[in-house]
Amino acid sequence: SPLLYWKHIYHHYHPSSYYYVVREINPLYSQMTAKLLYRVLSGRTAVLHSPPSRRHKTSSSSINNALRSFSTATPSADDDNTKDNGRLRVAIVGGGAAGMTTALHLSPLVAAGLIQGPIDVYEANNVKTSNKSRTSGHTLSGTTEGGKQLYSGSGALGRHIGVGIWSTAWWPFLRSLEKGYNDANKNRQSYKTLLKDLEACGSYVKDVGYRSPNGSWLVKSQLNASPYGIDDLLSGATESNGSKSIDNDDPALLFVREKDLLSCLRNAMKIEQKMGTVKYNYGVKVESINAVNGNMGSLELHPTNGTDSTTTTSPQYHLIIAADGLRSSLRSRYAGHQSIHATSLGIESSSQENIENSLENHWEHTRGHREATKVENREYIVFRGNAPKLTAAAAGEDGSDSFQTWGCSKSMRFAAVPFRHADEDLEDDDEESNSGHYSQTDAFKERKKDEEVWFATINDPVFIDAYKNSNSTMDAEERKKLLIDAFGSWHNPVKTLIETTPAEDIMYEMALAHKHNASPVFDIKTIMDFERWKLNRKNKGNSCKVTPIIGPGPGPILVFIGDSMMTIDPVLAQGFTMAMESGASVARSIERALSNSPAYSPALLRHELGERQVRRERRLLHLLRSTELVQRLAQPNGFAIFARYIVRPLMKLCPDGIKQGVFNFMIRYSLGLTGGERDSGGKL
């Protein structure tokens, strides 16, 4: 009913209900940590009384233990400061958008001598030999780029579909170049090449809006199609001389092919590899962490080339950044061990006796760990395609604008964006550089053409059953015909876009998302102790004792970024934006931890990463609220009558000026740009 619907909206979006939202989307904190986060988010200082837990009872000692493990930790006897001249060693697991962006943002710290170089990036795909197809967990049912996608996400290779990235994803690169006038380490050639390539490979979205299936506009607006960019920076355009700058610029949306985006990032990585700041290790899959000693640990590496099955061990690292996506092996193994869904106690690391007592007497660990790291099937199918550029006659009135059309049932939604390329070619950024642009390569120029990028969602059982059934006989042509039948009565140019896209090139996948997000792990050793205890208990019975692994200290810090932190519904086109923002966010936290002394302090880095998690939670909350609101209105499934006959008519009656203001505010809100302290590319 409408009353229940608004009660749902109230609980998720009312400013006074932060605590409720935190408990629901982030059970990876203890109750006390959730209270502290509530105070930070709401700006309140009063002591709150937590609502009754629906799953577990909580004792004061368990709260203290959980809080102690998340807050600033006391350095162990072995701080590893004698290794690598006391400098931090970092590994990144995953060579996709999140992993490569993180490596690029960390490269100035390596150049400045604050981090031991090079930054090691480990990627399962062999990006050199597999560049024409997606492999290693991103398998397609056929040999073409279209068709069924068995695993969600872009991987390190990418697809030929169009994706959007918001300006908050590239603002940190521009800010670093701005600082480069006073700090040579920040003035990176790789950044200049990347930013110029992205603009050359993509196109900015201008006219946008929401529509009804009959073609009527619910709201129309315009995005910033000429944002402050690399050319403005290099030409010396600043706010002081009356020109635009990052701080007074409106957010912009750049559409680019997924494969081109990742190729641009890899090209920038090659520049840093030549300088010795990063090292890209491809064709190796990371399954777990081992050889923990003090505040360091190694990665267990498995080759993915199919000919060599030898498992090797990586060098040791202080910080491991998991950027390996939705199906992250490190997330599924190590995240969620302090979840309130796992136990009221969390992992207690004060003594072996406490570990034994908590494991034997209190833990519901296995079930709770699965709950905390759960991947949810959202029960609708996402179709994506690139259609040829529309003629004026085929587009019809208003058909050439970007639009998103909201259906009335079956979670139906359709969106399209005109994808246009600039005509001019780039020149080298400076005469001394031999770094070429990806946008000048034949690989890009062969695919450079104007297209219409579109996607559609639907939860019709015909599509879902066919997707789930590995023995389904539905082929690409039949699937395309059913898609036309479902959307064929919608306004121009929806039917035309589907009809003109080759059936084999229409990619489809099940919408998947994480139920909860993953917090940093500061006590890997204790988790490994628990895994050993669980194995021993299975082999020896309940009387077995916990045998601590060799070596003192908690082990390396493990941080999750991008989709490995939390994958959300693909509603607002911010997946790549969140991934790239998180890379810059981690780099800023590391720089803060090392600002006073290049000698690595585990306690200080844990403190900085803990504060970063709170900021990312705030950013995530903004996006989740906006996603939920749009999804309720755009993909009604149970609230169709309310959305169709109450909300949408009211939207049509509302004056355009008010609707545009609300639309623009929601864009900024979803990007985390409406608050004070930000963690989405704006100044902190």
C-alpha positions in Angstrom: 0.0 0.0 0.0 1.1 3.6 -0.4 1.5 3.9 3.4 3.8 1.0 3.6 5.8 2.3 0.6 6.3 5.7 2.3 7.2 4.0 5.5 9.9 2.1 3.6 11.1 5.4 2.0 11.1 7.1 5.4 13.3 4.4 7.0 15.8 4.6 4.2 16.0 8.3 3.4 14.8 10.2 6.5 17.8 12.1 8.0 17.1 10.9 11.5 17.3 7.2 10.4 21.1 6.9 9.6 21.5 4.3 12.3 18.8 2.1 10.8 20.4 2.4 7.4 23.9 1.6 8.8 22.6 -1.5 10.5 20.9 -2.7 7.4 23.6 -2.1 4.7 26.7 -2.4 6.8 26.5 -5.2 9.4 30.3 -5.5 9.2 30.6 -3.1 12.1 29.9 -4.0 15.7 26.9 -2.3 17.3 29.2 0.2 19.1 31.0 1.1 15.8 27.6 1.6 14.2 26.7 4.0 17.0 29.9 5.9 16.5 29.3 6.0 12.7 25.7 7.3 13.4 27.1 10.2 15.3 29.6 11.1 12.6 26.9 10.9 9.9 24.2 12.8 11.8 26.5 15.2 13.6 24.9 14.2 17.0 26.8 13.8 20.2 24.1 12.3 22.4 24.5 8.7 23.5 22.1 6.5 21.5 20.2 3.5 22.7 20.5 0.8 20.0 17.3 -0.9 18.8 17.0 -4.6 19.7 19.1 -6.8 17.6 17.1 -9.1 15.4 19.8 -11.7 15.3 22.1 -11.6 18.3 22.6 -10.5 21.8 25.6 -8.3 22.5 27.7 -8.1 25.6 29.8 -5.1 26.7 33.0 -7.1 26.4 32.2 -8.1 22.9 31.6 -4.5 21.9 34.9 -3.4 23.4 36.7 -6.2 21.6 35.1 -5.5 18.3 35.7 -1.7 18.7 39.3 -2.3 19.7 40.0 -4.3 16.6 38.6 -1.6 14.3 40.1 1.5 16.0 43.8 2.5 16.2 45.8 -0.6 17.0 48.9 -0.8 19.2 52.0 -1.6 17.1 53.4 -5.1 17.7 56.9 -5.8 18.8 57.8 -6.4 15.2 56.7 -3.3 13.2 58.8 -4.5 10.1 60.4 -1.1 10.0 63.8 -2.7 9.3 62.5 -4.1 6.0 62.6 -1.9 2.9 64.1 0.9 5.0 60.9 1.0 6.9 58.8 1.9 3.9 55.3 0.6 3.2 55.0 -2.3 0.7 51.7 -2.5 -1.2 50.1 -5.2 -3.4 46.9 -4.8 -5.5 44.8 -7.8 -6.3 42.9 -7.2 -9.5 44.0 -5.3 -12.6 40.6 -3.8 -13.7 39.5 -0.2 -13.3 39.7 -0.1 -9.5 43.1 -1.8 -9.4 44.8 0.2 -12.1 43.4 3.5 -10.8 44.8 2.7 -7.4 48.2 1.9 -8.8 48.3 5.2 -10.7 47.3 7.2 -7.7 50.0 5.5 -5.6 52.7 6.1 -8.1 53.6 9.6 -6.9 54.1 8.2 -3.4 56.6 5.7 -4.8 58.3 8.5 -6.8 58.6 10.5 -3.6 60.1 7.6 -1.7 57.2 7.2 0.7 56.2 3.7 -0.5 58.6 0.9 -1.5 58.4 0.4 -5.3 57.2 -1.0 -7.4 53.5 -1.3 -6.6 52.7 -5.0 -7.5 49.4 -5.5 -9.4 48.2 -9.0 -9.8 45.6 -9.8 -12.5 44.2 -13.3 -13.4 43.6 -12.5 -17.1 46.5 -12.6 -19.5 45.8 -9.1 -20.9 48.3 -9.6 -23.8 47.1 -12.9 -25.2 43.4 -12.6 -24.2 42.7 -9.1 -25.5 40.2 -10.2 -28.1 38.0 -12.2 -25.8 37.1 -12.3 -22.1 38.5 -15.2 -20.1 39.2 -16.3 -16.6 35.8 -15.9 -14.9 34.2 -13.7 -17.6 33.3 -16.4 -20.1 30.8 -15.9 -22.9 28.6 -18.6 -24.4 29.8 -17.9 -27.9 32.9 -16.7 -29.7 31.5 -13.2 -30.3 31.5 -10.3 -27.8 27.7 -10.5 -27.3 25.6 -13.2 -25.7 25.3 -14.6 -22.2 27.7 -13.3 -19.6 28.2 -15.9 -16.8 29.9 -13.5 -14.4 29.0 -9.9 -13.7 31.6 -7.2 -14.1 34.1 -5.9 -16.7 37.2 -7.7 -15.6 40.5 -6.4 -16.9 39.7 -6.8 -20.5 36.3 -5.1 -20.9 33.5 -5.3 -23.4 32.6 -3.2 -26.4 29.5 -1.9 -24.6 29.3 1.8 -23.5 29.6 2.7 -19.9 29.5 6.0 -18.1 32.0 7.6 -15.7 31.3 10.7 -13.7 33.7 13.5 -13.3 34.3 12.6 -9.6 36.3 9.6 -11.1 38.9 11.8 -12.8 38.9 14.9 -10.6 41.6 13.4 -8.3 44.0 13.1 -11.4 43.4 16.8 -12.1 44.0 17.8 -8.5 47.3 15.9 -8.5 48.4 17.7 -11.7 47.4 21.0 -10.1 49.7 20.2 -7.1 52.3 19.2 -9.6 53.2 22.9 -10.1 54.8 22.7 -6.6 55.5 19.0 -6.4 57.2 17.3 -9.3 56.2 13.9 -8.1 52.5 14.8 -8.6 53.1 16.1 -12.2 52.6 12.7 -13.9 52.8 12.2 -17.6 50.6 9.1 -17.2 47.8 11.3 -15.8 48.0 13.8 -18.7 48.0 10.9 -21.3 45.1 9.2 -19.5 42.9 12.3 -19.3 43.4 13.2 -22.9 42.8 9.7 -24.1 39.5 9.4 -22.1 38.2 12.6 -23.7 39.3 11.5 -27.2 37.7 8.0 -26.8 34.4 9.1 -25.2 31.7 11.8 -25.4 30.1 13.9 -22.8 26.3 13.5 -22.2 24.3 16.7 -22.4 20.5 16.4 -22.8 19.0 13.9 -20.3 15.7 13.1 -18.8 13.1 10.5 -17.7 10.2 9.4 -19.9 7.1 7.3 -19.9 6.6 4.4 -22.3 4.3 6.6 -24.4 7.1 9.0 -24.9 6.0 11.8 -22.6 8.8 13.4 -20.6 8.6 13.2 -16.8 11.5 15.5 -16.4 14.2 17.0 -18.7 17.5 18.6 -17.8 21.0 19.1 -19.1 24.3 17.9 -17.7 27.6 19.7 -17.9 28.9 18.8 -21.4 32.1 21.0 -21.3 33.6 20.4 -17.8 36.9 21.6 -16.5 39.4 19.2 -18.0 43.0 18.6 -18.8 43.2 21.2 -21.6 41.9 23.8 -19.2 44.5 22.9 -16.6 47.4 22.9 -19.1 46.3 26.2 -20.6 46.4 27.8 -17.1 42.6 28.4 -16.8 41.9 28.9 -13.1 39.2 30.3 -10.9 41.4 33.3 -10.1 41.3 34.6 -13.7 37.5 34.1 -13.9 37.6 30.7 -15.6 36.1 27.4 -14.4 37.8 25.1 -12.0 37.1 21.8 -10.3 35.6 23.5 -7.2 33.0 25.5 -9.1 32.3 22.9 -11.8 29.1 20.9 -12.1 29.5 17.1 -12.4 29.8 15.7 -15.9 29.1 12.3 -17.4 31.5 10.8 -20.0 30.4 7.8 -22.0 33.1 5.5 -23.3 33.4 1.9 -24.4 34.3 -0.3 -21.5 37.2 -1.8 -23.4 38.5 1.6 -24.4 38.3 2.8 -20.8 40.4 -0.1 -19.5 42.8 0.2 -22.5 43.4 3.9 -21.6 44.2 2.9 -18.0 46.5 0.2 -19.1 48.3 2.6 -21.4 48.8 5.0 -18.5 50.1 2.0 -16.5 52.7 1.3 -19.1 54.1 4.8 -18.6 54.4 4.2 -14.9 56.0 0.7 -15.5 58.7 2.3 -17.5 59.4 4.6 -14.6 59.5 1.7 -12.2 56.7 2.8 -9.9 54.3 -0.1 -10.7 54.6 -3.6 -12.0 51.7 -5.4 -13.7 51.7 -9.2 -13.1 49.1 -10.8 -15.3 48.1 -14.4 -15.7 48.2 -15.1 -12.0 45.2 -15.6 -9.7 45.3 -14.8 -6.0 43.3 -17.2 -3.8 44.5 -16.5 -0.3 47.1 -14.9 2.0 49.9 -16.9 3.6 53.3 -16.6 5.3 52.0 -14.1 7.8 54.8 -12.7 9.9 54.5 -9.6 12.0 52.6 -6.9 10.1 53.3 -8.5 6.7 52.0 -11.4 4.6 52.4 -13.0 1.2 49.9 -13.9 -1.5 49.3 -17.4 -2.8 49.6 -17.2 -6.6 48.1 -19.6 -9.1 49.0 -19.3 -12.8 46.0 -19.1 -15.2 47.7 -19.9 -18.5 46.5 -23.5 -18.4 49.9 -25.1 -18.8 51.6 -24.5 -15.5 49.8 -25.4 -12.3 52.7 -24.6 -9.9 51.5 -22.5 -6.9 54.0 -19.8 -5.9 54.3 -17.3 -3.1 54.6 -13.5 -3.7 56.9 -11.2 -1.8 55.6 -9.9 1.6 53.4 -6.8 1.9 52.1 -4.6 4.6 49.0 -3.6 2.8 46.9 -5.7 0.4 44.2 -4.0 -1.6 41.5 -6.3 -3.0 40.2 -4.9 -6.2 39.1 -8.2 -7.8 35.4 -7.5 -8.2 32.1 -9.0 -7.3 33.5 -12.6 -6.9 36.6 -11.5 -5.0 38.2 -14.5 -3.5 39.8 -12.4 -0.8 36.4 -10.9 0.1 34.7 -14.3 0.3 37.4 -15.7 2.5 38.4 -12.9 4.8 35.6 -10.3 4.9 32.7 -10.4 7.4 34.5 -12.1 10.3 33.5 -9.3 12.7 30.0 -9.1 11.3 27.2 -8.8 13.7 25.6 -11.4 11.5 28.5 -13.8 12.2 28.6 -13.4 15.9 27.9 -11.0 18.7 31.5 -11.3 19.7 33.4 -11.0 16.5 37.0 -12.4 16.4 38.7 -11.9 19.7 42.4 -11.6 19.4 43.5 -10.8 22.9 44.6 -14.4 23.8 44.5 -18.0 22.6 42.1 -18.9 25.4 39.6 -16.2 24.3 39.7 -17.5 20.8 39.0 -21.1 21.9 36.2 -20.0 24.2 34.5 -17.8 21.6 34.9 -20.4 18.9 33.7 -23.3 20.9 30.9 -21.7 22.9 29.5 -18.7 21.1 30.3 -18.6 17.4 27.8 -19.1 14.6 30.7 -18.1 12.4 30.2 -20.1 9.2 26.6 -19.2 8.7 27.2 -15.6 9.7 30.2 -15.2 7.4 28.2 -16.4 4.4 25.5 -13.9 5.3 28.0 -11.0 5.5 29.7 -11.8 2.2 26.5 -12.9 0.3 26.0 -12.1 -3.3 22.3 -11.5 -4.1 20.5 -12.4 -7.3 18.3 -9.3 -8.0 16.0 -11.4 -10.2 16.0 -9.3 -13.3 18.0 -9.4 -16.6 20.1 -6.6 -18.0 20.5 -6.3 -21.8 23.1 -4.1 -23.4 23.8 -3.2 -27.0 25.3 -0.7 -29.4 23.0 0.3 -32.3 24.1 2.2 -35.4 23.7 6.0 -35.3 20.1 6.9 -35.9 18.9 9.0 -38.8 16.8 12.0 -38.0 13.7 10.2 -39.4 14.4 7.1 -37.3 15.0 9.1 -34.1 11.8 11.1 -34.4 11.1 14.1 -32.2 13.3 14.2 -29.2 14.7 10.8 -30.2 18.3 11.9 -30.4 18.5 13.0 -26.7 19.7 10.7 -23.9 16.8 9.3 -22.0 15.7 6.7 -19.5 12.2 5.4 -19.8 10.4 3.9 -16.8 8.1 1.0 -17.4 5.0 0.1 -15.4 5.6 -3.6 -14.6 8.1 -6.5 -14.7 11.0 -4.2 -13.6 11.1 -2.8 -17.2 13.4 0.1 -17.9 15.1 1.3 -21.1 17.8 3.9 -21.5 19.8 5.2 -24.5 22.7 7.6 -24.9 24.0 9.0 -28.2 27.7 8.1 -28.5 29.7 10.6 -30.6 33.4 11.0 -31.2 35.5 14.1 -31.7 37.0 14.4 -35.2 40.4 15.8 -34.3 43.4 13.6 -33.4 45.6 14.3 -30.4 49.2 15.5 -30.4 51.9 14.4 -27.9 51.7 16.2 -24.6 55.3 17.3 -24.6 58.2 17.0 -27.0 60.4 15.0 -24.6 57.8 12.3 -24.0 57.7 9.1 -26.1 54.4 8.0 -24.5 51.8 7.4 -27.2 48.1 7.8 -26.8 45.8 4.9 -26.9 43.3 7.0 -28.8 45.9 7.2 -31.7 46.3 3.4 -32.0 44.8 1.4 -34.8 43.0 -0.8 -32.3 40.9 2.2 -31.3 40.5 3.9 -34.7 39.1 0.6 -36.2 36.3 0.8 -33.7 35.8 4.5 -33.7 32.3 5.2 -35.0 29.2 7.0 -33.8 26.6 4.7 -32.2 23.6 4.7 -29.9 24.4 2.9 -26.6 21.4 1.3 -25.0 20.4 -1.0 -22.1 17.2 -2.6 -20.9 16.0 -4.4 -17.8 13.2 -6.9 -17.4 12.3 -9.7 -14.9 10.1 -11.7 -17.3 10.3 -15.3 -16.2 10.9 -16.3 -19.9 14.3 -14.6 -19.9 15.2 -15.5 -16.3 14.4 -19.2 -16.7 16.4 -19.3 -20.0 19.4 -17.6 -18.3 19.4 -20.0 -15.4 18.8 -23.1 -17.5 22.1 -24.2 -19.0 20.2 -26.5 -21.4 18.0 -23.7 -22.7 17.5 -23.8 -26.5 16.8 -20.1 -26.8 19.2 -18.6 -29.3 20.2 -15.0 -29.8 17.6 -14.3 -32.6 14.8 -15.7 -30.5 15.9 -13.7 -27.5 16.0 -10.5 -29.6 12.5 -11.2 -30.9 11.1 -11.6 -27.4 12.9 -8.4 -26.3 11.2 -6.6 -29.2 7.9 -8.0 -28.3 8.4 -6.7 -24.7 9.5 -3.2 -25.6 8.1 -2.8 -29.2 5.1 -0.7 -28.2 7.3 1.9 -26.4 8.1 5.3 -27.9 10.6 6.0 -30.6 13.4 5.0 -31.0 13.3 2.1 -28.5 12.1 -0.6 -31.0 14.5 0.8 -33.7 17.5 0.6 -31.4 16.8 -3.1 -30.6 16.0 -4.0 -34.2 19.2 -2.5 -35.7 21.5 -4.1 -33.1 22.8 -7.5 -34.3 21.3 -10.3 -32.2 24.7 -11.8 -31.4 26.0 -8.4 -30.1 23.2 -8.0 -27.6 24.8 -8.9 -24.3 22.7 -10.0 -21.4 23.4 -10.9 -17.7 21.6 -11.5 -14.5 21.7 -8.4 -12.2 23.8 -9.3 -9.1 24.7 -7.3 -6.0 26.3 -7.7 -2.6 23.9 -7.7 0.3 26.5 -5.9 2.6 29.7 -4.0 2.1 33.1 -5.2 3.3 35.1 -3.3 5.9 38.9 -3.4 6.2 40.4 -6.4 7.9 43.1 -5.6 10.5 43.7 -9.1 12.0 44.3 -11.6 9.2 46.3 -13.8 11.5 43.4 -14.4 13.8 41.2 -15.4 10.9 43.8 -17.8 9.8 44.0 -19.2 13.3 40.2 -19.8 13.2 40.5 -21.5 9.8 43.1 -23.8 11.1 41.1 -24.5 14.2 38.0 -25.3 12.1 40.1 -27.7 10.0 41.6 -29.4 13.0 38.2 -29.7 14.6 36.9 -31.4 11.5 39.8 -33.9 11.6 40.2 -34.4 15.3 36.9 -33.6 16.9 35.7 -30.9 19.4 38.5 -31.4 21.8 41.1 -29.8 19.6 43.0 -26.7 20.6 43.8 -23.6 18.5 47.3 -23.8 17.2 48.5 -20.2 16.3 50.2 -19.8 13.0 53.9 -19.1 13.1 54.9 -15.5 13.7 53.8 -12.7 15.9 51.6 -9.8 14.9 48.2 -9.4 13.2 49.5 -9.8 9.7 49.0 -7.4 6.7 46.1 -5.0 6.4 43.5 -6.0 3.9 41.3 -3.3 2.2 38.4 -3.8 -0.3 37.7 -1.3 -3.0 35.3 -1.0 -6.0 33.0 -3.9 -6.6 34.9 -6.1 -4.1 33.9 -3.7 -1.3 30.3 -3.7 -2.5 28.6 -4.3 -5.8 25.2 -2.5 -6.2 22.4 -2.5 -8.7 23.4 -1.0 -12.1 20.8 1.7 -11.9 22.6 5.1 -11.8 25.7 4.2 -13.9 28.2 4.7 -11.1 30.0 1.4 -10.9 33.2 2.5 -12.7 33.0 5.9 -10.9 32.9 4.3 -7.5 35.8 2.0 -8.5 38.0 4.9 -9.6 37.0 7.1 -6.7 38.0 4.4 -4.2 41.5 4.1 -5.7 42.1 7.8 -5.1 40.6 7.5 -1.7 43.0 4.8 -0.6 45.9 6.7 -1.9 44.9 9.8 0.0 44.6 7.8 3.3 48.1 6.3 2.7 49.5 9.7 2.0 48.1 11.1 5.2 49.5 8.1 7.2 53.0 8.8 5.8 52.8 12.6 5.8 54.8 13.1 9.0 57.3 10.3 8.5 58.0 7.9 5.6 58.6 5.1 8.1 55.5 2.8 8.1 53.4 2.8 11.2 50.7 0.0 11.2 48.7 1.8 13.9 48.6 5.1 12.0 47.6 3.5 8.7 44.9 1.5 10.4 43.5 4.6 11.9 43.5 6.4 8.6 41.9 3.5 6.8 39.3 3.3 9.5 38.4 6.9 9.0 38.4 6.4 5.2 35.9 3.6 5.7 33.5 6.0 7.4 33.8 8.5 4.6 33.2 5.7 2.0 30.2 4.6 4.0 28.7 8.1 3.7 29.4 8.1 -0.1 27.9 4.7 -0.4 24.8 5.7 1.6 24.1 8.5 -0.8 24.3 6.2 -3.8 22.3 3.4 -2.2 19.5 5.8 -1.2 19.4 7.3 -4.7 19.5 3.9 -6.4 16.7 2.6 -4.2 14.5 5.6 -4.9 15.0 5.5 -8.7 14.6 1.7 -8.7 11.2 2.0 -6.9 10.0 4.5 -9.4 11.7 3.3 -12.6 11.4 -0.5 -12.1 8.1 -0.9 -10.2 7.5 -4.5 -9.1 4.7 -4.5 -6.5 4.3 -0.7 -6.4 3.3 -0.3 -10.1 -0.1 1.2 -9.4 1.3 3.7 -7.0 4.1 4.7 -9.3 2.0 4.8 -12.4 -1.1 6.6 -11.2 0.2 8.8 -8.4 3.9 9.6 -8.6 4.3 9.9 -12.3 1.2 12.1 -12.9 2.4 14.4 -10.1 5.8 14.6 -11.8 4.2 15.7 -15.0 2.2 18.4 -13.3 5.1 19.8 -11.4 6.7 22.9 -13.0 9.8 22.3 -15.1 12.0 24.6 -13.0 11.2 22.7 -9.8 11.7 19.3 -11.5 15.1 20.3 -13.0 16.2 21.6 -9.6 15.3 18.3 -7.9 16.9 16.3 -10.7 20.1 18.2 -10.5 20.2 17.9 -6.7 19.6 14.1 -6.9 22.6 13.8 -9.3 24.9 15.7 -6.9 23.5 13.8 -3.9 24.0 10.4 -5.5 27.6 11.4 -6.2 28.2 12.5 -2.6 28.6 16.2 -3.5 26.0 17.7 -1.3 27.6 17.2 2.1 30.5 19.0 3.8 33.4 16.5 4.0 33.5 14.4 0.9 35.2 11.3 -0.4 34.1 11.3 -4.0 36.8 13.4 -5.7 35.9 16.7 -4.1 38.1 18.4 -1.6 38.3 16.9 1.8 
